[in-house]
């Protein structure tokens, strides 16, 4: 009597056959399926064929809705520690100086992760922790990253174009206000209460224009960019729904 062996491991006996392809498989190759077991190849094909669950704003839904937010918080904290404990050259190489952007364009992004004062980083990261997870859950990880980085870039570009050439600007305020602007647009589109968002924007605007050494340019650029990106996401969701309705 000839013993059946696994088609992937000829040196191992196989007492089960794949429910899809009927090939013999050993215990190491058995993957639990809805009915019986499947070989690795058939199991992987089945996983790929399962449609991805989408968030309410078109992103891919993941298990943990705040992974990106936590990573962004950690990056800001790590840069803060490096700036506070390292040499002064570190912060000098990271901050946004409009006159240097043409030759050192990375400053448009690095400045958005750089802080010097504890209160400054606490205020920005506290707000990031408040608005980041709900937005990440609605948008999905990729769209949330795009929103955050474009908001940071929008704030930096506004500083680059509107600030004094030799001024130095730093902080995540532009990116965070971009998230606030996005949340405002999305909440309005869904008919949700936006009173607290408008109050936060109003207080931030007053502080930006009345207190010295606060970059209203970065705040305004980030807010407008975030709101615009959120509007584009909403238009994309509408387009997808209309296309599905016609099919």
PyMOL commands that set and color helices and strands:
alter all, ss='L'
color gray80, all
select helices_A, chain A and resi 27-29+40-49+67-85+88-94+98-100+107-113+118-139+141-162+173-189+195-210+216-246
alter helices_A, ss='H'
color red, helices_A
select strands_A, chain A and resi 16-17+24-25+31-32+37-38+96-97+168-169
alter strands_A, ss='S'
color yellow, strands_A
deselect
rebuild
show_as cartoon
